[in-house]
Amino acid sequence: MKIPPCKPVFDKDMERAAVNALRNEFFILGESVYKFEEMFTKYCNTDYAVAVSSGTAALHLSLIALGVKKNDKILTTAMSFIATSNAVIHANATPVFSDIDETWNIDPKKIRIKDGVKGIIPVHLYGRACDMDEILEIAEKNKIFVIEDACQAHGAEYKGKKVGGIGDIGCFSFYSTKDMTVGGDGGMVTTNNEKVAETVRKLRHCGRKSSYEHDIIGYTARLNTVNAAIGIEQLKKLGDWIEKRRKNAALYQKLLSDVKEVSLRIPENDKKDVHYVFVIRVKKRDELKEFLKKNGISCGIHYPIPIHLQPIYRELYNYKGGEFPESERHAEECLSLPMFPDLKKNEIEYVCDKIKEFYG
């Protein structure tokens, strides 16, 4: 049996939409881009959505739109993909990190707002919402903004609200391993702030005020029309895909609950996960990963190096290790098992049987 770690979906509906867009629309900022944005606002229950070229661009342009400038500091988690904090550097600001808790998301109790911190970027890691009430309370008390990094969490919910519509801004990625992919790179900014939305629209399109008039320094960070057309079709199917992921995750939880060597993410009643990936924490992680590979099971690691210990961050900010112990421990033990909507019951059973076999 061969089981891939993920399997992006591209079906006939998406193919037809892509061909139609290529034949009948402008390649850049065609009709499908605006239709996709409109659908996404309804999905996240926000007033505005602006399609951009990637999740990184969504974060970067959002920071600029909120007025972030040189010497500002932005607080985020040490356990995320490096793009979260890279976007802060792209905006000429400085990332400062905080540790995670047993939910594997940023721990609100460990957040310390120091001088110069202008905002918080909580990351809804692996498709589970952060404890947003506590984070928003911290932000309000300190008069700083909150940008939700929802790049792994399309459709995830916190107390009945979809992520991306809880903080000041939500940022999404459509990278090829995500819940929805648009058939290539892409991203989305969601907000209820009209000024922010308009600024991001300008920034993505070279700072244009009109066709040949530019009143801010912008970027080339648009979503291609054909990708938006594919995204429209995928958004229609996303709810069904999420439910299949949830069923798969529930089966993993059931089958692995009695394996004492495996630590599972404990479900939380006020949150609905979308299981972008299904992560376990184990001792002998690298040995288990190799054993599973030999048995036809491909796994990932999200992420083997916390951001602050990446070589470039050690060089830039002089991190030595030990600053964020929970993030560092998580990086040593996390393993992402195969997860995608069409993963079959017997495939999940096979994966779990092999894990049990490894631990005897």
Secondary structure, 3 states (H helix, E strand, C coil): CCECCCCCCCCHHHHHHHHHHHHHCCCECCHHHHHHHHHHHHHHCCCEEEEECCHHHHHHHHHHHCCCCCCCEEEEECCCCCHHHHHHHHCCCEEEEECECCCCCECHHHCCCCCCEEEEECECHHHCCCCHHHHHHHHHHHCCEEEEECCCCCCCEECCEECCCCCCEEEEECCCCCCCCCCCCCEEEEECCHHHHHHHHHHHECCEEECCEECCCCCECCCEHHHHHHHHHHHHHHHHHHHHHHHHHHHHHHHHCCCCCEEECCCCCCEECCCCCEEEEECCHHHHHHHHHHCCECCECCCCCCHHHCHHHHHHHCCCCCCCHHHHHHHHHEEEECCCCCCCHHHHHHHHHHHHHHHC
